[in-house]
Amino acid sequence: TFYASALAFEIRRKSVNLLHSVPDDADMDQLVNIVTEAARREKTILDLMKDAKGRNLFPAGRLDKDTEGLLLITNDGMLAHNLLSPKKHVEKLYYVEADKKLSDENMTEMENGVDIGDEKLTLPSKIEFVGDSQNKYCYNLSIKEGRFHQVKRMFEAFGSNVTYLKRLNMGSLILDGDLLPGEYRKLSEDEINGLYAK
């Protein structure tokens, strides 16, 4: 379960919103059981947005229940497609904490494509070791696709379990560090323009 903060804007009769979701260990009892998949018949991220009703909004992608970070909400299907399609090569940056350190060879293999049990290897990625503390090994990982539990499965391929995962950006859109859980704001003109730039 998680709850979210959101950035919102409306342009050309299209709406796009940025959500910062956080895991359920945060102290917000009234916002439990929030999920991004409306089909689950549970409350969704959209239930947190006071002005979302009747605007045909949907999440562009998803975050797992135990993942936090940037989540884009829109009613612009073409924008969502352009951000999510692996053919468009839009990078999604994640901060990852894992319980086992990856070797240099593991990181090279991850950058070249990993077998995570699907028909194809993952697309090439970028990974950077950013430090360790108290048996936590921290990485920045940039991927260009969004398969089911992809980041977790990439680490599991090397015997390392993800203990914390946060999406930091999607293309030009960067998670607002000042955005508190449960809050939302309009996107700036620069953020809007960045989303629609070719």
C-alpha positions as CSV (number, residue, x, y, z in Angstrom):
1,T,0.0,0.0,0.0
2,F,1.1,3.5,-0.6
3,Y,-0.1,7.1,-0.8
4,A,0.9,9.9,-3.0
5,S,1.7,13.5,-3.6
6,A,0.9,15.0,-6.9
7,L,2.0,17.7,-9.4
8,A,-0.8,18.7,-11.8
9,F,-1.3,20.8,-14.9
10,E,-3.8,21.1,-17.7
11,I,-2.7,22.0,-21.2
12,R,-4.4,21.8,-24.6
13,R,-7.3,20.1,-22.9
14,K,-4.9,17.4,-21.7
15,S,-4.0,16.9,-18.1
16,V,-0.8,15.6,-16.7
17,N,0.0,15.1,-13.0
18,L,3.1,14.0,-11.2
19,L,2.7,11.9,-8.1
20,H,5.2,11.1,-5.4
21,S,4.1,7.9,-3.8
22,V,5.6,6.5,-0.6
23,P,5.3,3.1,1.0
24,D,2.7,2.3,3.7
25,D,5.2,2.5,6.6
26,A,4.6,6.2,6.5
27,D,2.2,7.6,9.1
28,M,-0.9,8.2,7.1
29,D,-3.4,5.7,8.3
30,Q,-6.3,7.3,6.4
31,L,-4.6,6.6,3.1
32,V,-4.0,2.9,3.1
33,N,-4.7,0.5,0.3
34,I,-4.1,3.0,-2.4
35,V,-2.9,1.4,-5.6
36,T,-2.3,2.5,-9.2
37,E,-4.3,-0.2,-10.8
38,A,-7.9,0.7,-10.9
39,A,-8.9,-2.8,-12.0
40,R,-8.1,-4.1,-8.5
41,R,-11.3,-2.4,-7.2
42,E,-9.3,-0.8,-4.4
43,K,-8.8,2.9,-4.0
44,T,-6.5,4.4,-6.6
45,I,-4.0,7.2,-6.7
46,L,-6.7,9.3,-8.4
47,D,-8.8,9.1,-5.2
48,L,-6.2,11.4,-3.7
49,M,-6.7,14.1,-6.3
50,K,-9.5,16.4,-5.4
51,D,-10.1,17.7,-8.9
52,A,-9.5,14.4,-10.8
53,K,-13.1,13.2,-11.1
54,G,-14.5,13.4,-14.6
55,R,-11.2,14.3,-16.3
56,N,-10.5,10.7,-17.6
57,L,-7.1,10.6,-15.9
58,F,-4.9,7.5,-15.7
59,P,-1.4,6.7,-14.5
60,A,1.3,6.7,-17.2
61,G,2.9,3.5,-16.0
62,R,2.8,2.2,-12.5
63,L,4.7,1.8,-9.3
64,D,4.6,-1.3,-7.2
65,K,2.9,-1.0,-3.8
66,D,6.3,-1.1,-2.0
67,T,7.9,1.4,-4.4
68,E,7.9,5.2,-4.0
69,G,8.6,8.1,-6.3
70,L,7.5,9.8,-9.5
71,L,4.3,8.7,-11.1
72,L,2.8,10.7,-13.9
73,I,-1.0,11.0,-14.2
74,T,-2.5,12.2,-17.5
75,N,-5.5,12.0,-19.9
76,D,-3.1,12.3,-22.8
77,G,-2.7,8.8,-24.2
78,M,-0.1,9.8,-26.8
79,L,2.1,11.4,-24.2
80,A,1.8,8.3,-22.0
81,H,2.7,6.1,-24.9
82,N,5.7,8.2,-25.8
83,L,7.0,8.1,-22.2
84,L,6.4,4.3,-21.7
85,S,7.2,2.7,-25.1
86,P,10.6,1.0,-25.1
87,K,10.9,2.1,-28.7
88,K,10.9,5.7,-27.6
89,H,14.0,5.2,-25.3
90,V,12.8,7.4,-22.5
91,E,15.0,6.9,-19.4
92,K,13.5,6.2,-16.0
93,L,16.0,6.7,-13.2
94,Y,15.6,4.7,-9.9
95,Y,17.4,4.9,-6.6
96,V,17.9,1.4,-5.4
97,E,18.9,-0.1,-2.1
98,A,19.8,-3.8,-2.1
99,D,21.0,-6.4,0.4
100,K,24.0,-7.6,-1.6
101,K,26.6,-5.7,-3.4
102,L,26.9,-6.3,-7.1
103,S,30.3,-7.1,-8.6
104,D,31.7,-5.0,-11.4
105,E,31.0,-7.9,-13.7
106,N,27.3,-8.0,-12.5
107,M,27.0,-4.3,-13.2
108,T,28.5,-4.6,-16.7
109,E,26.1,-7.5,-17.4
110,M,23.2,-5.4,-16.1
111,E,24.2,-2.6,-18.4
112,N,24.3,-4.9,-21.4
113,G,21.0,-6.6,-20.8
114,V,19.9,-9.2,-18.2
115,D,17.9,-12.4,-18.4
116,I,15.0,-11.9,-16.0
117,G,13.0,-14.8,-17.2
118,D,11.2,-13.2,-20.1
119,E,11.6,-14.0,-23.8
120,K,14.2,-11.3,-24.3
121,L,17.0,-9.8,-22.3
122,T,16.3,-6.4,-20.7
123,L,17.3,-3.4,-22.8
124,P,20.7,-1.9,-22.0
125,S,20.7,0.2,-18.9
126,K,23.0,2.4,-16.9
127,I,24.0,1.6,-13.3
128,E,26.1,3.5,-10.8
129,F,27.1,2.4,-7.3
130,V,26.6,5.4,-5.0
131,G,27.6,4.0,-1.6
132,D,26.8,1.6,1.2
133,S,25.7,1.8,4.8
134,Q,24.7,-0.8,7.4
135,N,24.4,-3.7,4.9
136,K,22.6,-1.6,2.3
137,Y,24.2,-1.2,-1.1
138,C,22.9,1.9,-3.0
139,Y,22.7,2.3,-6.7
140,N,21.2,4.7,-9.3
141,L,19.8,2.6,-12.2
142,S,18.4,4.0,-15.4
143,I,16.2,1.8,-17.6
144,K,14.3,2.5,-20.9
145,E,11.5,0.0,-20.4
146,G,9.1,-0.9,-17.6
147,R,8.5,-4.6,-17.4
148,F,6.7,-6.2,-14.4
149,H,8.9,-5.8,-11.3
150,Q,11.8,-5.2,-13.7
151,V,14.3,-3.5,-11.3
152,K,13.7,-6.0,-8.6
153,R,14.1,-8.9,-11.1
154,M,17.3,-7.4,-12.5
155,F,18.9,-7.4,-9.1
156,E,17.5,-10.8,-8.2
157,A,19.3,-12.2,-11.3
158,F,22.5,-11.6,-9.4
159,G,21.3,-12.9,-6.0
160,S,20.6,-9.4,-4.6
161,N,17.2,-8.4,-3.2
162,V,15.9,-4.8,-3.5
163,T,15.0,-3.5,-0.1
164,Y,14.0,0.0,-1.1
165,L,13.1,1.5,-4.5
166,K,12.3,5.0,-5.6
167,R,11.7,6.4,-9.1
168,L,13.5,9.7,-9.4
169,N,12.7,10.8,-12.9
170,M,11.0,9.9,-16.1
171,G,12.6,11.5,-19.1
172,S,12.9,15.3,-18.5
173,L,10.5,15.1,-15.5
174,I,12.3,15.1,-12.1
175,L,10.6,14.2,-8.8
176,D,10.1,17.4,-6.9
177,G,12.1,17.1,-3.6
178,D,9.9,19.7,-1.9
179,L,6.7,17.8,-2.7
180,L,5.4,16.3,0.5
181,P,3.2,13.1,0.6
182,G,-0.4,14.0,0.1
183,E,0.3,17.3,-1.6
184,Y,0.2,18.3,-5.3
185,R,1.0,21.3,-7.4
186,K,0.8,22.4,-11.0
187,L,3.8,21.6,-13.3
188,S,5.9,24.5,-14.5
189,E,5.8,25.6,-18.1
190,D,9.3,24.2,-18.5
191,E,8.2,20.8,-17.1
192,I,5.3,20.8,-19.5
193,N,7.4,21.8,-22.5
194,G,10.0,19.1,-21.6
195,L,7.3,16.4,-21.6
196,Y,6.2,17.4,-25.1
197,A,9.7,18.1,-26.6
198,K,10.7,15.7,-29.4
